[in-house]
Amino acid sequence: MKYRAEITTELKPGMLDPEGATIQRALVHLGYNVTSVGTAKKLLIELEADGIDDARGMLDEMCKKMLANPVIHNYSIEVQ
């Protein structure tokens, strides 16, 4: 079966986020009262798998091997 997945990776709490800090400063400069901005990356993946559990397993493996650094990132997987 064909599955579509959405994987979101974001930095763990306490990790430096220079992109988020730059965006936050720019928004404050534009007059918005923004106290914090965090960035995340969203990946859309289509894959073939025997079932939804098999698809989730492959996606989790992809995250652990390549898409996320488990030391600094949290990730979530949504399969449709």
Chimera marker file (.cmm) of the C-alpha trace (Angstrom):
<marker_set name="trace">
<marker id="1" x="0.000" y="0.000" z="0.000" r="1" g="1" b="0" radius="0.5"/>
<marker id="2" x="1.031" y="3.589" z="-0.530" r="1" g="1" b="0" radius="0.5"/>
<marker id="3" x="1.284" y="5.888" z="2.511" r="1" g="1" b="0" radius="0.5"/>
<marker id="4" x="1.875" y="9.596" z="2.891" r="1" g="1" b="0" radius="0.5"/>
<marker id="5" x="3.693" y="10.765" z="5.993" r="1" g="1" b="0" radius="0.5"/>
<marker id="6" x="4.450" y="14.093" z="7.582" r="1" g="1" b="0" radius="0.5"/>
<marker id="7" x="7.571" y="14.207" z="9.740" r="1" g="1" b="0" radius="0.5"/>
<marker id="8" x="8.251" y="17.240" z="11.904" r="1" g="1" b="0" radius="0.5"/>
<marker id="9" x="11.674" y="17.779" z="13.466" r="1" g="1" b="0" radius="0.5"/>
<marker id="10" x="12.417" y="20.481" z="16.009" r="1" g="1" b="0" radius="0.5"/>
<marker id="11" x="15.232" y="21.307" z="18.368" r="1" g="1" b="0" radius="0.5"/>
<marker id="12" x="15.014" y="19.950" z="21.896" r="1" g="1" b="0" radius="0.5"/>
<marker id="13" x="14.469" y="22.468" z="24.700" r="1" g="1" b="0" radius="0.5"/>
<marker id="14" x="17.683" y="24.244" z="25.624" r="1" g="1" b="0" radius="0.5"/>
<marker id="15" x="19.313" y="23.849" z="22.201" r="1" g="1" b="0" radius="0.5"/>
<marker id="16" x="20.448" y="27.031" z="20.466" r="1" g="1" b="0" radius="0.5"/>
<marker id="17" x="18.163" y="28.070" z="17.597" r="1" g="1" b="0" radius="0.5"/>
<marker id="18" x="19.929" y="30.891" z="15.724" r="1" g="1" b="0" radius="0.5"/>
<marker id="19" x="17.277" y="30.976" z="12.981" r="1" g="1" b="0" radius="0.5"/>
<marker id="20" x="14.479" y="31.319" z="15.549" r="1" g="1" b="0" radius="0.5"/>
<marker id="21" x="16.407" y="34.021" z="17.429" r="1" g="1" b="0" radius="0.5"/>
<marker id="22" x="16.946" y="36.003" z="14.213" r="1" g="1" b="0" radius="0.5"/>
<marker id="23" x="13.240" y="35.792" z="13.334" r="1" g="1" b="0" radius="0.5"/>
<marker id="24" x="12.268" y="36.828" z="16.864" r="1" g="1" b="0" radius="0.5"/>
<marker id="25" x="14.567" y="39.890" z="16.754" r="1" g="1" b="0" radius="0.5"/>
<marker id="26" x="13.214" y="40.908" z="13.336" r="1" g="1" b="0" radius="0.5"/>
<marker id="27" x="9.602" y="40.639" z="14.528" r="1" g="1" b="0" radius="0.5"/>
<marker id="28" x="10.385" y="42.746" z="17.602" r="1" g="1" b="0" radius="0.5"/>
<marker id="29" x="12.081" y="45.290" z="15.320" r="1" g="1" b="0" radius="0.5"/>
<marker id="30" x="8.851" y="45.426" z="13.278" r="1" g="1" b="0" radius="0.5"/>
<marker id="31" x="6.926" y="46.264" z="16.445" r="1" g="1" b="0" radius="0.5"/>
<marker id="32" x="5.516" y="42.871" z="17.436" r="1" g="1" b="0" radius="0.5"/>
<marker id="33" x="5.723" y="41.816" z="21.088" r="1" g="1" b="0" radius="0.5"/>
<marker id="34" x="7.238" y="38.403" z="20.373" r="1" g="1" b="0" radius="0.5"/>
<marker id="35" x="9.134" y="36.824" z="23.262" r="1" g="1" b="0" radius="0.5"/>
<marker id="36" x="10.236" y="33.580" z="21.620" r="1" g="1" b="0" radius="0.5"/>
<marker id="37" x="10.358" y="31.866" z="18.226" r="1" g="1" b="0" radius="0.5"/>
<marker id="38" x="11.280" y="28.255" z="17.622" r="1" g="1" b="0" radius="0.5"/>
<marker id="39" x="11.888" y="26.751" z="14.204" r="1" g="1" b="0" radius="0.5"/>
<marker id="40" x="10.917" y="23.309" z="12.942" r="1" g="1" b="0" radius="0.5"/>
<marker id="41" x="11.286" y="21.396" z="9.698" r="1" g="1" b="0" radius="0.5"/>
<marker id="42" x="8.426" y="19.504" z="8.071" r="1" g="1" b="0" radius="0.5"/>
<marker id="43" x="9.087" y="16.705" z="5.576" r="1" g="1" b="0" radius="0.5"/>
<marker id="44" x="6.440" y="15.080" z="3.392" r="1" g="1" b="0" radius="0.5"/>
<marker id="45" x="7.256" y="11.521" z="2.365" r="1" g="1" b="0" radius="0.5"/>
<marker id="46" x="5.337" y="9.010" z="0.254" r="1" g="1" b="0" radius="0.5"/>
<marker id="47" x="6.327" y="5.374" z="0.615" r="1" g="1" b="0" radius="0.5"/>
<marker id="48" x="5.193" y="1.846" z="-0.111" r="1" g="1" b="0" radius="0.5"/>
<marker id="49" x="4.667" y="-0.498" z="2.843" r="1" g="1" b="0" radius="0.5"/>
<marker id="50" x="2.755" y="-3.687" z="3.672" r="1" g="1" b="0" radius="0.5"/>
<marker id="51" x="0.750" y="-1.947" z="6.405" r="1" g="1" b="0" radius="0.5"/>
<marker id="52" x="0.595" y="1.169" z="8.532" r="1" g="1" b="0" radius="0.5"/>
<marker id="53" x="2.727" y="-0.367" z="11.304" r="1" g="1" b="0" radius="0.5"/>
<marker id="54" x="5.390" y="-1.305" z="8.737" r="1" g="1" b="0" radius="0.5"/>
<marker id="55" x="5.258" y="2.251" z="7.333" r="1" g="1" b="0" radius="0.5"/>
<marker id="56" x="5.653" y="3.773" z="10.816" r="1" g="1" b="0" radius="0.5"/>
<marker id="57" x="8.603" y="1.480" z="11.498" r="1" g="1" b="0" radius="0.5"/>
<marker id="58" x="10.362" y="2.479" z="8.287" r="1" g="1" b="0" radius="0.5"/>
<marker id="59" x="9.723" y="6.177" z="8.935" r="1" g="1" b="0" radius="0.5"/>
<marker id="60" x="11.046" y="5.921" z="12.490" r="1" g="1" b="0" radius="0.5"/>
<marker id="61" x="14.152" y="4.185" z="11.152" r="1" g="1" b="0" radius="0.5"/>
<marker id="62" x="14.606" y="6.958" z="8.550" r="1" g="1" b="0" radius="0.5"/>
<marker id="63" x="14.437" y="9.569" z="11.302" r="1" g="1" b="0" radius="0.5"/>
<marker id="64" x="16.955" y="7.774" z="13.482" r="1" g="1" b="0" radius="0.5"/>
<marker id="65" x="19.399" y="7.136" z="10.615" r="1" g="1" b="0" radius="0.5"/>
<marker id="66" x="19.203" y="10.367" z="8.646" r="1" g="1" b="0" radius="0.5"/>
<marker id="67" x="16.371" y="12.846" z="9.124" r="1" g="1" b="0" radius="0.5"/>
<marker id="68" x="16.888" y="13.804" z="12.785" r="1" g="1" b="0" radius="0.5"/>
<marker id="69" x="19.828" y="13.925" z="15.154" r="1" g="1" b="0" radius="0.5"/>
<marker id="70" x="18.462" y="12.248" z="18.314" r="1" g="1" b="0" radius="0.5"/>
<marker id="71" x="20.929" y="14.196" z="20.469" r="1" g="1" b="0" radius="0.5"/>
<marker id="72" x="19.475" y="17.607" z="19.544" r="1" g="1" b="0" radius="0.5"/>
<marker id="73" x="16.115" y="16.944" z="17.819" r="1" g="1" b="0" radius="0.5"/>
<marker id="74" x="12.674" y="15.710" z="18.755" r="1" g="1" b="0" radius="0.5"/>
<marker id="75" x="10.563" y="14.395" z="15.911" r="1" g="1" b="0" radius="0.5"/>
<marker id="76" x="6.998" y="13.353" z="15.317" r="1" g="1" b="0" radius="0.5"/>
<marker id="77" x="5.517" y="11.165" z="12.586" r="1" g="1" b="0" radius="0.5"/>
<marker id="78" x="1.984" y="11.369" z="11.218" r="1" g="1" b="0" radius="0.5"/>
<marker id="79" x="0.982" y="8.709" z="8.685" r="1" g="1" b="0" radius="0.5"/>
<marker id="80" x="-2.059" y="9.088" z="6.439" r="1" g="1" b="0" radius="0.5"/>
<link id1="1" id2="2" r="1" g="1" b="0" radius="0.2"/>
<link id1="2" id2="3" r="1" g="1" b="0" radius="0.2"/>
<link id1="3" id2="4" r="1" g="1" b="0" radius="0.2"/>
<link id1="4" id2="5" r="1" g="1" b="0" radius="0.2"/>
<link id1="5" id2="6" r="1" g="1" b="0" radius="0.2"/>
<link id1="6" id2="7" r="1" g="1" b="0" radius="0.2"/>
<link id1="7" id2="8" r="1" g="1" b="0" radius="0.2"/>
<link id1="8" id2="9" r="1" g="1" b="0" radius="0.2"/>
<link id1="9" id2="10" r="1" g="1" b="0" radius="0.2"/>
<link id1="10" id2="11" r="1" g="1" b="0" radius="0.2"/>
<link id1="11" id2="12" r="1" g="1" b="0" radius="0.2"/>
<link id1="12" id2="13" r="1" g="1" b="0" radius="0.2"/>
<link id1="13" id2="14" r="1" g="1" b="0" radius="0.2"/>
<link id1="14" id2="15" r="1" g="1" b="0" radius="0.2"/>
<link id1="15" id2="16" r="1" g="1" b="0" radius="0.2"/>
<link id1="16" id2="17" r="1" g="1" b="0" radius="0.2"/>
<link id1="17" id2="18" r="1" g="1" b="0" radius="0.2"/>
<link id1="18" id2="19" r="1" g="1" b="0" radius="0.2"/>
<link id1="19" id2="20" r="1" g="1" b="0" radius="0.2"/>
<link id1="20" id2="21" r="1" g="1" b="0" radius="0.2"/>
<link id1="21" id2="22" r="1" g="1" b="0" radius="0.2"/>
<link id1="22" id2="23" r="1" g="1" b="0" radius="0.2"/>
<link id1="23" id2="24" r="1" g="1" b="0" radius="0.2"/>
<link id1="24" id2="25" r="1" g="1" b="0" radius="0.2"/>
<link id1="25" id2="26" r="1" g="1" b="0" radius="0.2"/>
<link id1="26" id2="27" r="1" g="1" b="0" radius="0.2"/>
<link id1="27" id2="28" r="1" g="1" b="0" radius="0.2"/>
<link id1="28" id2="29" r="1" g="1" b="0" radius="0.2"/>
<link id1="29" id2="30" r="1" g="1" b="0" radius="0.2"/>
<link id1="30" id2="31" r="1" g="1" b="0" radius="0.2"/>
<link id1="31" id2="32" r="1" g="1" b="0" radius="0.2"/>
<link id1="32" id2="33" r="1" g="1" b="0" radius="0.2"/>
<link id1="33" id2="34" r="1" g="1" b="0" radius="0.2"/>
<link id1="34" id2="35" r="1" g="1" b="0" radius="0.2"/>
<link id1="35" id2="36" r="1" g="1" b="0" radius="0.2"/>
<link id1="36" id2="37" r="1" g="1" b="0" radius="0.2"/>
<link id1="37" id2="38" r="1" g="1" b="0" radius="0.2"/>
<link id1="38" id2="39" r="1" g="1" b="0" radius="0.2"/>
<link id1="39" id2="40" r="1" g="1" b="0" radius="0.2"/>
<link id1="40" id2="41" r="1" g="1" b="0" radius="0.2"/>
<link id1="41" id2="42" r="1" g="1" b="0" radius="0.2"/>
<link id1="42" id2="43" r="1" g="1" b="0" radius="0.2"/>
<link id1="43" id2="44" r="1" g="1" b="0" radius="0.2"/>
<link id1="44" id2="45" r="1" g="1" b="0" radius="0.2"/>
<link id1="45" id2="46" r="1" g="1" b="0" radius="0.2"/>
<link id1="46" id2="47" r="1" g="1" b="0" radius="0.2"/>
<link id1="47" id2="48" r="1" g="1" b="0" radius="0.2"/>
<link id1="48" id2="49" r="1" g="1" b="0" radius="0.2"/>
<link id1="49" id2="50" r="1" g="1" b="0" radius="0.2"/>
<link id1="50" id2="51" r="1" g="1" b="0" radius="0.2"/>
<link id1="51" id2="52" r="1" g="1" b="0" radius="0.2"/>
<link id1="52" id2="53" r="1" g="1" b="0" radius="0.2"/>
<link id1="53" id2="54" r="1" g="1" b="0" radius="0.2"/>
<link id1="54" id2="55" r="1" g="1" b="0" radius="0.2"/>
<link id1="55" id2="56" r="1" g="1" b="0" radius="0.2"/>
<link id1="56" id2="57" r="1" g="1" b="0" radius="0.2"/>
<link id1="57" id2="58" r="1" g="1" b="0" radius="0.2"/>
<link id1="58" id2="59" r="1" g="1" b="0" radius="0.2"/>
<link id1="59" id2="60" r="1" g="1" b="0" radius="0.2"/>
<link id1="60" id2="61" r="1" g="1" b="0" radius="0.2"/>
<link id1="61" id2="62" r="1" g="1" b="0" radius="0.2"/>
<link id1="62" id2="63" r="1" g="1" b="0" radius="0.2"/>
<link id1="63" id2="64" r="1" g="1" b="0" radius="0.2"/>
<link id1="64" id2="65" r="1" g="1" b="0" radius="0.2"/>
<link id1="65" id2="66" r="1" g="1" b="0" radius="0.2"/>
<link id1="66" id2="67" r="1" g="1" b="0" radius="0.2"/>
<link id1="67" id2="68" r="1" g="1" b="0" radius="0.2"/>
<link id1="68" id2="69" r="1" g="1" b="0" radius="0.2"/>
<link id1="69" id2="70" r="1" g="1" b="0" radius="0.2"/>
<link id1="70" id2="71" r="1" g="1" b="0" radius="0.2"/>
<link id1="71" id2="72" r="1" g="1" b="0" radius="0.2"/>
<link id1="72" id2="73" r="1" g="1" b="0" radius="0.2"/>
<link id1="73" id2="74" r="1" g="1" b="0" radius="0.2"/>
<link id1="74" id2="75" r="1" g="1" b="0" radius="0.2"/>
<link id1="75" id2="76" r="1" g="1" b="0" radius="0.2"/>
<link id1="76" id2="77" r="1" g="1" b="0" radius="0.2"/>
<link id1="77" id2="78" r="1" g="1" b="0" radius="0.2"/>
<link id1="78" id2="79" r="1" g="1" b="0" radius="0.2"/>
<link id1="79" id2="80" r="1" g="1" b="0" radius="0.2"/>
</marker_set>
